[in-house]
Amino acid sequence: MPMLPPMATDTPAVKILKLTLDNARLGRGHWWLWGITSICILVDGYSMFITAVAMPLLQKQFSMTAAQQGLAGAGLVIGAVVGAMLGGRLSDHYGRRRIFILILIAFLIGFTMQALANSLNAYLFWQVEIGAAIGVGYPVCATFISESMPTAYRGRMLIGLFAFQAVGAVLASTLGVNCIRAVESIQAWRWMVGLGAVPVVIGLLFCVRLPESARWLLARGRIPEATEAIRRLIAPAALPDLPPNVPNASPAPAENLSMLQVVKEMAGPKMRRDSILAVVPWFLCDAVHFSIVIFAPFILEKLLQADGLPFLEGCLRASQANLVLSVALLIGFGLNCWMIDRIGRMKLQVFGFLGMAASLAVLGGFAAIAQTNPGDPGPVRLMLVAFIAFNLCLNIGPNATTFMLPAELFPTRLRASAHGIATSIGRLGAASCVLTVPLLQSAFGNAVMLWCMAPLAGVASLVTFLCWHETKGINLEDVALEQGTADSTARRAIPRL
């Protein structure tokens, strides 16, 4: 018989407080928390898409080679690999709120200094710094929301949080187009980057009232502080009466777990299958996602250059096309929010990966036609349609679900650390492909590069199917109880697709 997690020793007061969190009505305290934490995810989408929009300008500014283009694209994900690993651990140790404020400060410094960079090395350094802050932010924001939202709304609020990546993408594409029009020189990239600091400043002004995660406080036996955090979160609803004279729970041992101990626990028999589900699809999703998103405007700009357009006009057209692609991302997130608590995480992830694979195969075919028929606008338009289909499938499914699953699958005592490990490994997948995509493009062309991405999405769909664990509508503590239970219906039963 598997050992029960530490929640089995919760006092009556702690159980009541956790049930209050799970069963609360969605109120203004929840929306306040959600709105502030969404800034970090918005910055993620903004920085990724502004890099994509600015890539042709950066290439012209610094005379970048194919390898340097790969480094510029991979700087964000390289930083995120380290940041996510540290961020989860720091968040589990020092709390969600404190680390989140440090993230916003790091963003402000990074965007300001990157906009002033006078060399490629300086630009790359601050790109890595921004990526590291994003990496820290992923586990902090995901665990903050998963631990604070009512069970009935947890899925939609997590997906809504991650949807701000698409909001950032739309903002980046819109500002990119307008900066090119306004500046009319390759220096427009500086304005694009510098404007990323604006939402960060807004976040710093409003995060003063941000409460700490009540579940994190409860896991450390800080019941009075947790009670106050819950009271602020669910106001104006009243907090239920707690049993009198109940001693505080002992601090959870997770506070003293080293990263190696967290990894061993994730790899143990109780959590191994969930760890594979949390890590492998995210690795493959980011490998495909970042490779396509970062270099889509560059691909389109090169194809438009073949039509004889001036350089800046080609960049402007590519940025406008990227705006259409980012709107498709936002639509995909909206559909995911609507379906996530109706259809469930697993079905959306399986079918989303399959749709991505099909879109990439078709996209590669259109790219091959475009390469053999330079000057023909038809294949370029068809490529744009295929890019839109890819972005819809990506955000209806895997891009959102891979972000939320680690925040639901693991217990509070190591939730942020586990999410940080999953984020870090996902970003390793992104870094490996972003570094190799320019080399594949230069050696074999766009079509072969796109065809190489398609099988990765297919493998991710298969892994999701084999490691199926649906968390729709299940309390976080109940998910932990399912781990390691061989006859768990919620874990083993795979519905007909």
Wavefront OBJ file of the C-alpha trace (Angstrom):
o trace
v 0.000 0.000 0.000
v 1.508 3.377 -1.018
v 2.382 5.882 1.650
v 0.038 8.824 1.955
v 1.481 12.295 1.366
v 1.935 14.702 4.262
v -1.604 16.075 3.852
v -2.901 12.936 5.638
v -1.723 14.511 8.940
v -3.456 17.854 8.366
v -5.220 19.244 11.436
v -8.974 19.967 11.182
v -8.230 23.689 10.840
v -5.866 23.112 7.891
v -8.401 20.833 6.183
v -11.116 23.465 6.533
v -8.852 26.175 5.123
v -7.906 24.028 2.113
v -11.556 23.156 1.472
v -12.359 26.864 1.676
v -9.811 27.568 -1.039
v -11.111 24.728 -3.223
v -14.813 25.555 -2.880
v -14.715 29.362 -2.845
v -16.591 31.461 -5.362
v -14.422 33.283 -7.870
v -14.120 36.824 -6.492
v -12.231 40.038 -6.995
v -9.301 38.794 -4.889
v -8.794 35.917 -7.310
v -8.992 38.262 -10.303
v -6.512 40.666 -8.683
v -3.993 37.878 -8.154
v -4.564 36.516 -11.659
v -4.163 39.935 -13.290
v -0.872 40.741 -11.558
v 0.766 37.356 -12.193
v -0.308 37.490 -15.848
v 2.230 40.281 -16.455
v 5.080 37.773 -16.225
v 3.500 35.555 -18.906
v 2.727 38.610 -21.051
v 6.415 39.533 -20.940
v 7.288 35.987 -22.023
v 5.121 36.289 -25.140
v 6.289 39.823 -25.818
v 9.992 39.036 -25.578
v 9.668 35.931 -27.752
v 7.678 37.643 -30.515
v 9.617 40.910 -30.394
v 12.756 38.842 -30.968
v 11.036 37.265 -33.974
v 9.917 40.629 -35.391
v 13.300 42.255 -34.751
v 15.393 39.346 -36.072
v 15.787 40.684 -39.660
v 16.692 44.128 -38.270
v 19.194 42.623 -35.834
v 20.726 40.573 -38.622
v 21.223 43.740 -40.649
v 22.480 45.766 -37.657
v 25.101 43.264 -36.472
v 25.784 41.324 -39.734
v 24.836 38.119 -37.943
v 25.781 34.682 -39.233
v 23.330 31.762 -39.172
v 24.872 30.547 -35.905
v 24.546 34.018 -34.338
v 20.902 34.194 -35.395
v 20.419 30.921 -33.580
v 22.096 32.347 -30.471
v 19.913 35.463 -30.595
v 16.813 33.298 -30.808
v 18.052 30.854 -28.184
v 19.181 33.482 -25.675
v 15.739 33.599 -24.064
v 15.456 29.838 -23.725
v 19.049 29.359 -22.573
v 18.412 31.811 -19.750
v 15.067 30.150 -18.988
v 16.733 26.747 -18.547
v 18.756 28.055 -15.602
v 16.088 30.416 -14.324
v 13.330 27.802 -14.170
v 15.485 25.362 -12.238
v 16.408 28.030 -9.677
v 12.998 29.717 -9.642
v 11.050 26.663 -8.579
v 13.443 25.911 -5.744
v 13.580 29.541 -4.573
v 9.799 29.791 -4.695
v 9.346 26.638 -2.623
v 11.847 27.951 -0.077
v 11.132 31.708 0.145
v 7.533 31.894 -1.070
v 5.786 32.891 -4.280
v 5.285 36.615 -3.632
v 8.851 37.614 -2.800
v 10.340 35.897 -5.840
v 7.670 37.330 -8.135
v 8.610 40.904 -7.193
v 12.286 40.153 -7.904
v 11.277 38.820 -11.329
v 9.614 42.107 -12.268
v 12.706 44.063 -11.205
v 14.889 41.789 -13.357
v 12.586 42.401 -16.345
v 12.808 46.158 -15.939
v 16.612 46.117 -15.870
v 16.852 43.655 -18.760
v 14.602 45.506 -21.227
v 16.188 48.871 -20.452
v 19.766 47.686 -20.890
v 19.005 45.574 -23.967
v 17.450 48.545 -25.753
v 20.689 50.477 -25.139
v 22.998 47.637 -26.275
v 25.689 48.749 -28.739
v 27.105 45.316 -29.548
v 25.807 41.867 -30.316
v 27.431 40.479 -27.157
v 25.647 43.039 -24.980
v 22.325 42.286 -26.685
v 22.808 38.549 -26.148
v 23.776 39.001 -22.486
v 20.572 40.874 -21.663
v 18.576 38.439 -23.788
v 19.807 35.657 -21.525
v 19.034 37.757 -18.420
v 15.447 38.338 -19.563
v 15.132 34.639 -20.377
v 16.356 33.720 -16.898
v 13.707 35.973 -15.327
v 11.045 34.347 -17.519
v 12.281 30.931 -16.431
v 11.990 31.887 -12.774
v 8.522 33.289 -13.415
v 6.968 30.177 -14.961
v 6.907 27.960 -11.847
v 6.151 30.917 -9.578
v 3.097 32.070 -11.560
v 1.770 28.591 -12.313
v 1.954 27.420 -8.705
v 0.606 30.746 -7.414
v -2.535 30.361 -9.524
v -3.024 26.600 -9.094
v -2.741 26.911 -5.307
v -5.083 29.890 -5.018
v -7.946 29.256 -7.436
v -11.156 27.311 -6.675
v -11.101 23.789 -8.108
v -14.006 24.477 -10.484
v -12.121 27.383 -12.087
v -8.502 26.241 -11.745
v -8.112 24.953 -15.300
v -9.639 27.986 -16.955
v -7.681 30.419 -14.795
v -4.395 28.629 -15.509
v -5.086 28.640 -19.243
v -6.265 32.248 -19.023
v -2.995 33.096 -17.291
v -0.945 31.436 -20.004
v -3.111 33.089 -22.672
v -1.281 36.295 -21.830
v 1.613 34.850 -23.796
v -0.579 35.421 -26.859
v -1.543 38.886 -25.578
v 2.166 39.662 -25.370
v 2.618 38.274 -28.874
v -0.140 40.505 -30.288
v 1.315 43.495 -28.436
v 4.819 42.752 -29.755
v 3.636 42.317 -33.344
v 1.527 45.496 -33.211
v 4.338 47.590 -31.731
v 6.818 46.035 -34.155
v 4.776 47.146 -37.164
v 4.311 50.660 -35.768
v 7.947 51.045 -34.712
v 9.150 50.178 -38.223
v 6.704 52.669 -39.692
v 7.617 55.421 -37.211
v 11.412 55.055 -37.099
v 11.960 53.945 -40.719
v 15.404 52.545 -39.964
v 16.946 49.363 -38.617
v 17.209 51.109 -35.217
v 13.484 50.440 -34.769
v 14.415 47.276 -32.847
v 15.593 49.422 -29.910
v 12.134 50.948 -29.494
v 10.526 47.518 -29.807
v 12.657 46.136 -26.984
v 12.468 49.197 -24.734
v 8.665 49.324 -24.792
v 8.636 45.917 -23.099
v 9.436 47.687 -19.810
v 6.072 49.499 -19.740
v 3.874 46.585 -18.506
v 6.619 45.663 -16.034
v 6.454 49.099 -14.410
v 2.656 48.760 -14.156
v 3.103 45.371 -12.486
v 5.547 46.757 -9.927
v 3.115 49.526 -9.011
v 0.250 47.106 -8.393
v 1.992 44.130 -6.767
v 2.227 45.835 -3.346
v -1.069 44.233 -2.282
v -0.180 40.810 -3.674
v -0.843 38.151 -0.970
v 1.336 35.110 -0.355
v 0.050 31.688 -1.428
v -2.083 30.360 1.439
v -1.242 26.753 0.555
v 2.473 27.529 0.729
v 1.947 29.087 4.174
v -0.131 26.111 5.354
v 2.561 23.698 4.193
v 4.920 25.471 6.583
v 2.532 25.542 9.543
v 1.971 29.306 9.342
v -1.773 29.022 9.932
v -2.521 32.604 11.123
v -0.814 34.093 8.054
v -2.544 31.583 5.771
v -5.898 32.415 7.352
v -5.365 36.115 6.666
v -4.255 35.409 3.073
v -7.401 33.343 2.447
v -9.589 36.023 4.044
v -8.141 38.626 1.662
v -8.456 36.277 -1.303
v -12.121 35.308 -0.852
v -13.434 38.651 0.511
v -16.188 39.720 0.867
v -17.190 36.098 1.536
v -16.818 35.071 5.184
v -14.192 32.598 6.341
v -15.691 29.517 8.057
v -15.175 29.135 11.803
v -12.056 27.121 12.613
v -11.957 24.482 15.385
v -10.741 26.064 18.654
v -7.461 25.211 20.342
v -6.041 23.313 17.385
v -2.231 23.276 17.400
v -0.420 24.445 14.322
v 0.680 21.804 11.869
v 4.389 21.066 11.774
v 6.331 22.630 8.901
v 6.445 20.320 5.898
v 9.783 18.581 5.307
v 9.753 19.760 1.683
v 11.234 23.064 2.831
v 14.497 21.218 3.468
v 14.495 19.100 0.315
v 17.482 19.629 -1.952
v 17.028 19.746 -5.720
v 18.533 16.253 -5.949
v 15.934 14.972 -3.473
v 13.156 16.581 -5.514
v 14.446 14.905 -8.663
v 14.671 11.527 -6.899
v 11.114 11.861 -5.645
v 9.861 12.780 -9.124
v 11.690 9.764 -10.558
v 10.346 7.416 -7.866
v 7.588 4.851 -8.535
v 4.788 7.086 -7.181
v 5.513 10.037 -9.466
v 7.525 8.610 -12.366
v 4.659 8.415 -14.827
v 3.401 11.894 -13.956
v 6.944 13.222 -14.290
v 7.236 11.794 -17.801
v 3.867 13.346 -18.668
v 4.990 16.711 -17.275
v 8.443 16.756 -18.870
v 8.619 14.920 -22.219
v 5.648 16.536 -24.032
v 6.779 19.981 -22.807
v 10.308 19.330 -24.132
v 8.965 18.348 -27.558
v 6.346 21.119 -27.634
v 8.886 23.856 -26.917
v 11.333 22.361 -29.413
v 8.763 22.745 -32.185
v 7.045 25.882 -30.906
v 10.097 28.105 -30.466
v 11.695 26.952 -33.694
v 8.645 27.929 -35.712
v 7.528 31.069 -33.849
v 10.914 32.765 -33.602
v 11.859 32.183 -37.227
v 8.441 32.513 -38.926
v 8.867 36.265 -39.652
v 12.433 35.633 -40.829
v 11.200 32.915 -43.214
v 8.432 35.149 -44.526
v 10.783 38.136 -44.862
v 13.215 36.081 -46.966
v 10.393 34.881 -49.210
v 9.123 38.445 -49.596
v 12.650 39.613 -50.393
v 12.534 37.159 -53.276
v 9.626 39.255 -54.619
v 11.994 42.215 -54.896
v 10.619 44.265 -51.990
v 12.994 46.749 -50.283
v 14.431 45.494 -46.990
v 12.342 47.587 -44.599
v 9.195 46.976 -46.646
v 9.851 43.237 -46.461
v 10.318 43.492 -42.673
v 7.074 45.459 -42.386
v 5.149 42.869 -44.419
v 6.641 40.040 -42.346
v 5.708 41.875 -39.128
v 2.140 42.295 -40.370
v 1.999 38.588 -41.165
v 3.353 37.871 -37.685
v 0.526 39.970 -36.225
v -1.985 37.693 -37.960
v -0.174 34.653 -36.532
v -0.214 36.101 -33.001
v -3.961 36.773 -33.256
v -4.365 33.096 -34.155
v -2.501 32.253 -30.944
v -4.948 34.362 -28.955
v -7.945 32.665 -30.596
v -6.425 29.282 -29.793
v -6.062 30.206 -26.129
v -9.668 31.409 -26.049
v -10.885 28.078 -27.411
v -8.706 26.252 -24.882
v -10.194 28.262 -21.988
v -13.661 27.286 -23.156
v -12.839 23.569 -23.574
v -10.295 22.800 -20.844
v -12.808 22.037 -18.065
v -15.305 20.479 -20.463
v -13.137 18.172 -22.564
v -10.160 17.821 -20.233
v -6.397 18.323 -20.451
v -5.412 15.023 -22.044
v -7.678 15.037 -25.100
v -6.735 18.611 -25.945
v -3.038 17.783 -25.671
v -3.240 14.609 -27.768
v -5.263 16.157 -30.603
v -3.335 19.429 -30.447
v -0.025 17.665 -31.048
v -1.525 15.691 -33.943
v -2.821 18.923 -35.493
v 0.609 20.517 -35.121
v 2.268 17.580 -36.881
v -0.189 17.734 -39.786
v 0.182 21.521 -40.100
v 3.978 21.282 -40.211
v 3.870 18.604 -42.903
v 1.597 20.762 -45.051
v 3.652 23.866 -44.279
v 6.812 22.111 -45.476
v 5.083 21.252 -48.749
v 4.102 24.879 -49.358
v 7.645 26.006 -48.474
v 9.063 23.593 -51.060
v 6.740 25.026 -53.707
v 7.693 28.591 -52.724
v 11.405 27.778 -53.020
v 11.000 26.346 -56.515
v 8.711 29.196 -57.659
v 10.317 32.440 -56.416
v 8.170 35.480 -56.998
v 4.892 33.546 -56.910
v 2.779 34.993 -54.065
v 0.430 31.984 -53.940
v 2.686 29.619 -51.921
v 3.556 32.406 -49.472
v -0.149 32.995 -48.792
v -0.683 29.269 -48.345
v 2.250 29.168 -45.920
v 0.583 31.897 -43.880
v -2.622 29.829 -43.729
v -0.632 26.785 -42.584
v 1.159 28.896 -39.939
v -2.251 30.014 -38.643
v -3.445 26.387 -38.456
v -0.268 25.446 -36.580
v -0.741 28.259 -34.041
v -4.381 27.336 -33.465
v -3.536 23.671 -32.813
v -0.591 24.681 -30.627
v -2.627 26.886 -28.292
v -5.858 24.906 -28.282
v -3.755 22.105 -26.851
v -0.098 21.558 -25.909
v 1.246 25.084 -25.461
v -1.295 25.670 -22.680
v -1.690 22.183 -21.208
v 2.035 21.478 -20.841
v 2.285 24.679 -18.778
v -0.567 23.759 -16.430
v 0.010 20.027 -15.865
v 3.100 20.300 -13.590
v 1.173 22.790 -11.436
v -1.563 20.173 -10.902
v 0.275 16.847 -10.832
v 2.669 17.420 -7.913
v 2.056 18.100 -4.179
v 2.453 21.568 -2.631
v 5.699 20.725 -0.852
v 7.553 20.365 -4.183
v 5.109 21.832 -6.707
v 7.169 24.874 -7.738
v 10.424 22.886 -7.800
v 8.826 20.207 -9.997
v 7.313 22.847 -12.270
v 10.692 24.547 -12.499
v 12.363 21.287 -13.527
v 9.693 20.680 -16.176
v 10.050 24.259 -17.454
v 13.827 23.962 -17.568
v 13.730 20.726 -19.538
v 11.125 22.198 -21.875
v 13.373 25.168 -22.534
v 16.274 22.797 -23.202
v 14.187 21.383 -26.040
v 13.558 24.895 -27.299
v 17.238 25.862 -27.084
v 18.434 22.752 -28.907
v 16.094 23.306 -31.849
v 16.415 27.090 -32.015
v 20.176 26.682 -32.301
v 19.894 24.082 -35.067
v 17.039 25.602 -37.118
v 19.182 28.327 -38.818
v 21.754 25.673 -39.710
v 19.052 23.377 -41.148
v 17.600 26.300 -43.082
v 20.927 27.317 -44.578
v 21.951 23.734 -45.411
v 18.668 22.186 -46.641
v 16.078 24.957 -46.926
v 12.840 25.769 -45.125
v 10.906 22.728 -46.348
v 13.292 20.148 -44.871
v 13.519 22.087 -41.625
v 9.730 22.089 -41.250
v 9.438 18.405 -42.115
v 12.017 17.606 -39.416
v 9.773 19.280 -36.812
v 6.601 17.312 -37.633
v 7.640 13.902 -36.148
v 8.481 15.558 -32.808
v 4.851 16.623 -32.379
v 3.685 13.104 -33.255
v 5.931 11.539 -30.606
v 4.642 14.012 -27.995
v 1.055 12.986 -28.760
v 1.954 9.319 -28.245
v 3.716 9.994 -24.913
v 0.676 11.931 -23.664
v -1.616 9.036 -24.579
v 0.583 6.444 -22.845
v 1.007 8.501 -19.629
v -2.622 9.656 -19.471
v -3.616 11.349 -16.184
v -6.679 13.576 -16.328
v -6.814 16.229 -13.569
v -10.020 17.973 -14.647
v -12.214 18.816 -11.649
v -9.945 17.120 -9.079
v -8.710 18.894 -5.937
v -4.932 19.270 -5.760
v -4.716 17.077 -2.652
v -6.764 14.332 -4.379
v -4.391 14.377 -7.352
v -1.523 13.681 -4.937
v -3.453 10.757 -3.430
v -3.865 9.188 -6.880
v -0.100 8.982 -7.427
v 1.142 5.446 -7.121
v -2.353 3.914 -6.848
v -2.439 1.107 -9.350
v -6.221 0.846 -9.584
v -6.951 4.570 -9.796
v -9.779 5.024 -12.282
v -8.923 8.663 -12.930
v -5.348 7.709 -13.697
v -5.610 4.484 -15.702
v -8.876 4.744 -17.586
v -8.235 6.273 -21.024
v -11.551 7.260 -22.632
v -12.194 6.539 -26.252
v -10.860 9.321 -28.412
l 1 2 3 4 5 6 7 8 9 10 11 12 13 14 15 16 17 18 19 20 21 22 23 24 25 26 27 28 29 30 31 32 33 34 35 36 37 38 39 40 41 42 43 44 45 46 47 48 49 50 51 52 53 54 55 56 57 58 59 60 61 62 63 64 65 66 67 68 69 70 71 72 73 74 75 76 77 78 79 80 81 82 83 84 85 86 87 88 89 90 91 92 93 94 95 96 97 98 99 100 101 102 103 104 105 106 107 108 109 110 111 112 113 114 115 116 117 118 119 120 121 122 123 124 125 126 127 128 129 130 131 132 133 134 135 136 137 138 139 140 141 142 143 144 145 146 147 148 149 150 151 152 153 154 155 156 157 158 159 160 161 162 163 164 165 166 167 168 169 170 171 172 173 174 175 176 177 178 179 180 181 182 183 184 185 186 187 188 189 190 191 192 193 194 195 196 197 198 199 200 201 202 203 204 205 206 207 208 209 210 211 212 213 214 215 216 217 218 219 220 221 222 223 224 225 226 227 228 229 230 231 232 233 234 235 236 237 238 239 240 241 242 243 244 245 246 247 248 249 250 251 252 253 254 255 256 257 258 259 260 261 262 263 264 265 266 267 268 269 270 271 272 273 274 275 276 277 278 279 280 281 282 283 284 285 286 287 288 289 290 291 292 293 294 295 296 297 298 299 300 301 302 303 304 305 306 307 308 309 310 311 312 313 314 315 316 317 318 319 320 321 322 323 324 325 326 327 328 329 330 331 332 333 334 335 336 337 338 339 340 341 342 343 344 345 346 347 348 349 350 351 352 353 354 355 356 357 358 359 360 361 362 363 364 365 366 367 368 369 370 371 372 373 374 375 376 377 378 379 380 381 382 383 384 385 386 387 388 389 390 391 392 393 394 395 396 397 398 399 400 401 402 403 404 405 406 407 408 409 410 411 412 413 414 415 416 417 418 419 420 421 422 423 424 425 426 427 428 429 430 431 432 433 434 435 436 437 438 439 440 441 442 443 444 445 446 447 448 449 450 451 452 453 454 455 456 457 458 459 460 461 462 463 464 465 466 467 468 469 470 471 472 473 474 475 476 477 478 479 480 481 482 483 484 485 486 487 488 489 490 491 492 493 494 495 496 497
